Amino acid sequence: MSLSSTNRDGVLIITLDEPERRNPLGHPVRKALVSMLSTAEADGAVGAVVLTGAGGHFSAGGDIRDQKSVETVIGARDRFLVIKELIGRMVRFPKPLVSAVEGWAAGGGLSLAIACETVVAADTARFAASFGAIGLVPDLGILATLSARVGQGRAQRILLDAARLDAAEAHRLGIVDHLTGEGEALDRAMEIAREAMRAAPLPRALIKDYFAAEVDRALDFERQVQPFLMLSADAKEGREAFFEKRAPVFQGK
């Protein structure tokens, strides 16, 4: 199992736990996250959730190896139902939900981090919007969540350029809410989560529900277009280039 969890005085820490591969977000991991968050939402012993990664990295993003098993548009669309449930649940999560980022948060890892209401990052963290490198559109809601944090113009530039950002720049732009020293992101995220637990729960839930509407639109868009892109020649080339450690040659088909 590439997820683990522990409850520390009412704060549930969910850890992406496949450090030898920098904690990829394959389909089984996404399904497990849905289950854990659903249970945490209903559990009175959980007052907040912190999401982090093991082994010095948050997540390197989608599992390219896992994507190779997708053979039909229908199969891909079914996977995006899970993504819609996961991100839709995160952006509406009625309890404090904080990400603690060390090392890389790339592609889907970046999307997952900023689906949390608060992002804490070590000053050595790195962020990458690397979807285009494998011939896909940005997913896991990032078309909406990144725009909400940095504005539409900056978000478009970051995503089109497949930009890589250090922690200081991500903080300046508003992608990161709080910076810490290396190795301190989880402790700071726990502090923030405990502070947020004191707030009235109903206004929190309603505020998050309001801002989630644009994320719903992005998730619906992803489910329409990404399954076709995943089966495209360019996506196949992107995956092969990734495994062969070379630059992809895309042909627009």
C-alpha positions in Angstrom: 0.0 0.0 0.0 1.5 3.3 -1.1 -0.5 5.4 1.4 -0.2 5.5 5.2 -2.0 7.5 7.9 -1.7 8.4 11.6 -3.8 10.5 13.9 -1.9 12.9 16.1 -4.2 14.5 18.6 -7.1 14.9 16.2 -5.0 15.8 13.1 -4.9 12.9 10.6 -1.6 12.8 8.6 -2.0 11.1 5.3 1.3 10.2 3.7 2.0 9.4 0.1 4.3 6.5 0.8 6.3 5.2 -2.2 9.5 7.1 -1.7 11.6 5.0 -4.0 9.5 6.4 -6.9 8.9 9.9 -5.4 5.3 9.0 -4.5 3.5 8.8 -7.8 -0.3 9.3 -8.0 -1.5 6.2 -9.8 -5.1 5.2 -10.0 -5.0 2.9 -6.9 -3.5 5.8 -4.9 -6.2 8.2 -6.0 -8.9 5.6 -5.0 -7.3 5.1 -1.6 -7.2 8.8 -1.0 -10.9 9.1 -1.8 -11.6 6.4 0.8 -9.3 7.9 3.5 -10.8 11.4 3.0 -14.4 10.1 3.1 -13.6 8.2 6.3 -11.9 11.2 7.9 -14.8 13.5 7.0 -17.2 11.3 9.0 -14.8 10.5 11.8 -15.4 12.7 14.9 -11.9 11.9 16.1 -10.5 13.7 13.1 -10.5 17.5 13.3 -8.2 18.3 10.4 -6.1 16.5 7.7 -2.5 17.1 6.6 -1.4 15.6 3.3 2.3 15.0 2.9 4.9 12.7 1.1 7.5 10.3 2.3 11.2 10.2 1.6 11.8 13.9 1.2 9.4 14.5 -1.7 5.7 15.3 -1.9 4.9 13.7 -5.2 6.4 13.5 -8.7 2.9 13.4 -10.2 0.9 10.9 -12.2 2.2 7.4 -12.5 3.4 7.1 -16.1 3.8 3.4 -15.7 0.1 3.2 -14.6 -1.0 5.3 -17.6 0.4 2.7 -20.1 -2.4 0.3 -19.0 -5.2 2.6 -20.2 -6.3 1.1 -23.5 -9.8 2.6 -24.2 -11.5 6.0 -23.9 -14.2 4.4 -21.7 -11.5 3.1 -19.3 -9.9 6.5 -19.1 -13.2 8.2 -18.5 -13.9 5.8 -15.6 -10.5 6.9 -14.1 -11.5 10.5 -14.3 -14.6 9.8 -12.3 -12.3 8.9 -9.5 -10.3 12.1 -10.0 -13.4 14.2 -10.0 -14.5 12.6 -6.7 -11.1 13.0 -5.2 -10.5 16.7 -6.1 -14.2 17.6 -5.6 -14.0 16.1 -2.1 -10.7 17.9 -1.3 -11.9 21.4 -2.4 -15.1 21.0 -0.4 -13.5 19.2 2.5 -15.4 20.6 5.6 -12.4 20.3 7.9 -9.0 22.0 7.6 -7.0 20.4 4.9 -3.3 21.3 4.6 -0.5 20.1 2.4 3.1 19.8 3.6 5.5 19.9 0.7 9.2 18.9 0.8 11.2 18.2 -2.3 9.3 17.9 -5.6 5.6 18.5 -6.2 5.4 18.0 -9.9 2.5 17.6 -12.4 -0.4 15.9 -10.5 1.6 16.3 -7.3 1.4 20.1 -7.7 -2.3 19.8 -8.5 -2.9 17.7 -5.4 -1.0 20.1 -3.1 -2.9 23.2 -4.2 -6.3 21.3 -4.0 -5.7 21.7 -0.3 -6.9 25.0 1.3 -3.4 25.8 2.7 0.0 24.9 1.2 3.1 24.8 3.5 6.4 24.2 1.8 10.0 23.9 2.8 12.3 26.5 1.3 14.0 23.8 -0.7 10.8 22.5 -2.3 10.4 22.6 -6.0 7.2 22.8 -8.2 6.7 21.8 -11.8 3.7 22.1 -14.1 5.0 19.2 -16.3 1.8 17.9 -18.0 2.7 19.1 -21.5 6.0 17.1 -21.4 3.9 13.9 -21.7 1.3 15.3 -24.2 -1.5 15.9 -21.7 -3.6 18.8 -20.5 -3.1 19.8 -16.9 -5.5 17.8 -14.7 -6.6 17.1 -11.1 -8.4 20.5 -11.1 -5.3 22.6 -11.6 -6.8 24.7 -14.4 -9.0 26.2 -11.8 -7.0 25.9 -8.6 -3.9 27.5 -10.0 -5.8 30.4 -11.6 -7.5 31.0 -8.2 -4.2 31.3 -6.6 -2.1 33.3 -9.1 -4.6 34.8 -11.6 -5.6 33.5 -15.0 -2.8 35.1 -17.0 0.0 33.8 -14.7 -1.6 30.4 -14.5 -1.8 30.1 -18.3 1.8 31.1 -18.6 3.0 28.6 -16.0 1.0 25.8 -17.5 1.8 26.5 -21.2 5.5 26.8 -20.3 5.6 23.7 -18.2 7.3 26.0 -15.7 9.6 24.9 -12.9 9.5 27.1 -9.8 11.5 27.1 -6.6 9.8 27.6 -3.2 10.5 31.3 -3.0 9.0 32.1 -6.4 6.0 29.8 -5.6 5.5 31.7 -2.4 5.8 35.1 -4.1 3.2 34.1 -6.6 0.8 32.7 -4.0 1.0 29.0 -4.9 2.6 28.5 -1.4 1.0 30.0 1.7 3.7 29.4 4.2 7.5 28.7 3.9 9.5 26.8 6.4 13.0 25.4 6.7 13.9 22.1 5.1 12.4 19.2 7.0 10.0 21.5 8.9 7.0 21.6 6.6 5.0 18.8 8.3 5.4 20.3 11.8 4.3 23.8 10.5 1.4 22.2 8.7 0.3 20.5 11.9 0.4 23.8 13.7 -1.7 25.5 11.1 -4.2 22.7 11.0 -4.7 22.8 14.8 -5.2 26.6 14.7 -7.8 26.2 11.9 -9.7 23.6 13.9 -10.9 26.4 16.2 -12.9 28.1 13.5 -16.6 27.7 13.1 -17.2 24.7 10.9 -20.3 25.7 9.0 -18.9 29.0 7.5 -15.8 27.1 6.5 -17.8 24.4 4.6 -20.0 27.0 2.8 -17.1 29.2 1.8 -15.3 26.2 0.3 -18.4 25.1 -1.4 -18.7 28.5 -3.2 -15.1 28.4 -4.5 -15.4 24.8 -5.6 -17.8 25.6 -8.5 -15.0 26.6 -10.9 -13.1 23.5 -10.0 -16.1 21.4 -11.0 -16.0 23.0 -14.4 -12.3 22.2 -14.8 -12.8 18.6 -13.7 -15.7 18.1 -16.3 -13.4 19.6 -19.0 -10.6 17.2 -18.1 -13.0 14.2 -18.3 -14.1 15.3 -21.8 -10.6 15.8 -23.3 -8.0 13.9 -21.3 -9.1 10.4 -22.2 -8.6 11.1 -25.9 -5.3 12.7 -25.3 -4.1 9.7 -23.2 -4.6 7.5 -26.2 -3.0 9.9 -28.7 0.2 9.4 -30.6 1.7 12.4 -28.8 1.0 11.0 -25.4 2.5 7.7 -26.4 5.6 9.5 -27.6 5.7 11.5 -24.3 5.6 8.3 -22.2 8.3 6.6 -24.3 10.5 9.7 -24.1 10.1 9.8 -20.4 11.2 6.2 -20.0 14.0 6.7 -22.5 15.2 9.9 -20.8 15.1 12.0 -24.0 13.2 15.0 -25.3 9.8 14.0 -26.9 9.1 14.8 -30.5 5.4 15.7 -30.8 3.5 15.8 -34.1 0.1 17.0 -33.0 -1.7 13.7 -33.5 
